[in-house]
Amino acid sequence: MQPLGFWNLDDNIVIQKVSCAIVLLMVMAWVGIFLAYGVEADRVPTIGSSFQTMLGVVIFNFAVITSSACIHTHSTRSAA
């Protein structure tokens, strides 16, 4: 099965609608749980006290994006 980005938008519209419905259900569940527990700003601080693991996460995100594009380009290029 190919990634949906390779298909025409008309060919995968059903999958897009189902995915959108699932995301909307998840957002509604998240909002419901959020409202059920109440709003308390102390639960999640805006700025944390430790940033020790942030650098690894940021570098990993850039590495994944860069390598996935490189792998796609390399796999579709014909051997000359």
C-alpha positions as a Markdown table, in Angstrom:
| # | Residue | x | y | z |
|---|---|---|---|---|
| 1 | Met | 0.0 | 0.0 | 0.0 |
| 2 | Gln | 1.4 | 3.4 | -1.0 |
| 3 | Pro | 1.3 | 6.5 | 1.1 |
| 4 | Leu | -1.9 | 8.5 | 0.5 |
| 5 | Gly | 0.2 | 11.5 | -0.8 |
| 6 | Phe | 0.9 | 9.6 | -4.1 |
| 7 | Trp | -2.8 | 9.2 | -4.9 |
| 8 | Asn | -5.1 | 11.8 | -6.4 |
| 9 | Leu | -7.3 | 13.6 | -3.9 |
| 10 | Asp | -10.4 | 12.2 | -5.5 |
| 11 | Asp | -9.1 | 8.7 | -5.1 |
| 12 | Asn | -8.6 | 8.9 | -1.3 |
| 13 | Ile | -11.4 | 11.2 | -0.3 |
| 14 | Val | -13.1 | 8.5 | 1.7 |
| 15 | Ile | -10.0 | 7.8 | 3.7 |
| 16 | Gln | -9.6 | 11.6 | 4.3 |
| 17 | Lys | -13.2 | 11.9 | 5.6 |
| 18 | Val | -12.8 | 8.9 | 7.9 |
| 19 | Ser | -9.5 | 10.3 | 9.2 |
| 20 | Cys | -11.0 | 13.7 | 9.8 |
| 21 | Ala | -13.9 | 12.1 | 11.7 |
| 22 | Ile | -11.5 | 10.1 | 13.9 |
| 23 | Val | -9.5 | 13.2 | 14.7 |
| 24 | Leu | -12.6 | 15.2 | 15.5 |
| 25 | Leu | -13.8 | 12.4 | 17.9 |
| 26 | Met | -10.4 | 12.4 | 19.6 |
| 27 | Val | -10.5 | 16.1 | 20.0 |
| 28 | Met | -14.0 | 16.0 | 21.5 |
| 29 | Ala | -12.9 | 13.2 | 23.9 |
| 30 | Trp | -9.9 | 15.3 | 24.9 |
| 31 | Val | -12.0 | 18.4 | 25.5 |
| 32 | Gly | -14.5 | 16.3 | 27.5 |
| 33 | Ile | -11.9 | 14.8 | 29.7 |
| 34 | Phe | -10.3 | 18.2 | 30.1 |
| 35 | Leu | -13.6 | 19.8 | 31.2 |
| 36 | Ala | -14.4 | 16.8 | 33.5 |
| 37 | Tyr | -11.2 | 17.2 | 35.4 |
| 38 | Gly | -11.4 | 21.0 | 35.5 |
| 39 | Val | -8.9 | 23.7 | 34.6 |
| 40 | Glu | -5.9 | 23.9 | 36.8 |
| 41 | Ala | -2.9 | 25.8 | 35.5 |
| 42 | Asp | -0.6 | 24.1 | 38.1 |
| 43 | Arg | -0.9 | 20.7 | 36.5 |
| 44 | Val | 1.1 | 21.6 | 33.4 |
| 45 | Pro | 3.5 | 24.6 | 33.7 |
| 46 | Thr | 3.9 | 26.9 | 30.7 |
| 47 | Ile | 7.7 | 26.8 | 31.1 |
| 48 | Gly | 9.3 | 23.7 | 32.7 |
| 49 | Ser | 12.1 | 23.7 | 35.2 |
| 50 | Ser | 14.4 | 21.3 | 33.3 |
| 51 | Phe | 15.3 | 21.3 | 29.6 |
| 52 | Gln | 17.7 | 18.3 | 29.7 |
| 53 | Thr | 15.8 | 16.2 | 27.1 |
| 54 | Met | 14.6 | 18.9 | 24.8 |
| 55 | Leu | 17.7 | 19.0 | 22.6 |
| 56 | Gly | 17.5 | 15.3 | 21.8 |
| 57 | Val | 13.8 | 15.6 | 20.9 |
| 58 | Val | 14.4 | 18.6 | 18.6 |
| 59 | Ile | 17.4 | 17.0 | 16.9 |
| 60 | Phe | 15.5 | 13.7 | 16.4 |
| 61 | Asn | 12.6 | 15.6 | 14.8 |
| 62 | Phe | 14.9 | 17.3 | 12.3 |
| 63 | Ala | 16.7 | 14.0 | 11.6 |
| 64 | Val | 13.4 | 12.1 | 10.8 |
| 65 | Ile | 12.2 | 14.8 | 8.4 |
| 66 | Thr | 15.5 | 15.0 | 6.6 |
| 67 | Ser | 16.1 | 11.3 | 6.3 |
| 68 | Ser | 12.5 | 10.5 | 5.2 |
| 69 | Ala | 12.8 | 13.0 | 2.3 |
| 70 | Cys | 16.2 | 11.7 | 1.4 |
| 71 | Ile | 15.0 | 8.1 | 1.4 |
| 72 | His | 12.0 | 9.0 | -0.8 |
| 73 | Thr | 14.2 | 10.9 | -3.3 |
| 74 | His | 16.8 | 8.1 | -3.4 |
| 75 | Ser | 14.2 | 5.3 | -3.9 |
| 76 | Thr | 12.4 | 7.1 | -6.8 |
| 77 | Arg | 15.5 | 8.1 | -8.7 |
| 78 | Ser | 16.2 | 5.9 | -11.6 |
| 79 | Ala | 19.7 | 4.4 | -12.0 |
| 80 | Ala | 21.5 | 6.0 | -14.8 |
